[in-house]
Amino acid sequence: MDDEPVDRANFAGRAQSHFAARRSALPNLSLPPKSAMKPAVRVKLRCVGVQPRLIQLVELEPADCRYPYGGDKDGEDITFCGHPRQPGSSYCAPHAGLARRSEAASARAAGPVVLKLVSAA
């Protein structure tokens, strides 16, 4: 069997054109603008119409709402809502609606709860 010498320049040129064609067929995967890469501003949610009692953990009774307040800053105390909680929930009606994550949880609610979410300014 004859071993023909490989024309390296020709082989390299064909390989480059092959990969260039494949690369142009890919979607443009450029980076998003820098403004899109900034982290989103964290919005603090609160329940309008609920005036929490701000009870310490050691003072909570078994039937008190356990929705937490505070603790966002180092050394800030964490207190709890303290209003009567809904049966089968750790929260009062407004906080249960705010913390609800699934339709299964909404089926347990005693009735409709209307909440208005606002950002803390």
N, C-alpha and C positions, 0 to 999 in steps of 0.2 A: 504494500500500500504506500502510495506516495504522500508524503507530508508536504503540502504546499505552504509556503511562507504566508503568514497572515499580514495583510496590508493594514497595519495598525491605524494609520491616519484615516483610511476609508472606514474602517470599523468604528472608530471613535466618532466620526462625523455622522454615520448612520444612527449610532446610539443616541447622540445628542438630539438629532431631529425626531427620533422616535419618542424620547422622553418629553421634548418640547411639545409635541402634538398631544401627548397624554395629559400634560400639565394644563394646556389651554382648554381641554375638555372639562376640567374640574371647575366648580363654581368659584367665584371670586371670594376668597376667604380672608378679606382684609379685616383689620381690627376695627372695632366700632370707634366712634369719635370719643375723645377723652372725657367729654361731658357725660357720656353714657356710662363711663367706667367709675364714676364717683359713687360712693356708697349712698344709698337712699337715706333721706332724713327720717329718723325714727319718730313716729307719731305716738304720743301718749294718748291712750284711749281712757275715757272716763264715762261713767254712767250719769247722764243728766237726770236730775230729779231724785237722786239718792244721796242723802246726807249721811255718810258713814259715821258710825259711833267711834271708830278708831280705838278699838279695844286691843290691849296687849294679849299675846298668846296665852299667858298663864291665867288670864281673866276670862277667856272664852268659855261659855257654857256649851253643852252638847248640842243645843238647838240653835246656836248662833251661826250666822253666815261667816264663812272663812275666806272671803275674797280679800286678798292682801292689798295693802296700801303702803307705799314708801319702799325703802331699801334700795332705791336706784343709785344713791350716792354712798360712798364709803362712810360708814358710821351712822347712817340714817336708820332710825328705828323702823321696824316693820310692824304695822298694826293691821287690824282686820275690821271688816264692815260691822259685824255684830248684830245686824237685824235678823229677825226670825227667818230660818232657812226653809226652803221648799221641801216637802216630803220626798225622800229618795235622792236628795241633792246636798251638796256641801254649801250651796249658795242660796241667797234670797232670790226672789223671782227676777228682778232686773239683772243681777250679776249672773244668774244661771243662763239667761239669754245671751249675755255678753260672752260667757265662757263656752257656750255650746258649740260643738264642732261637727256634729253629724245629725242626720235626720232622725236616727234612732233616739238620740237624746231629746230632740224636740218633741217626740211623741210622748215623753214622760212629763212634759211641762203641763201645769194645771190649766193654763189658758194663754192667750196671746199676750206677748209683752212687746210694747213699742219702745224702742230705744233710739236715741239720737246720739250719734258719736261725734264728738268735737275734738279738735286738737288743742292741747294746752299751749297757750301763747306765752 
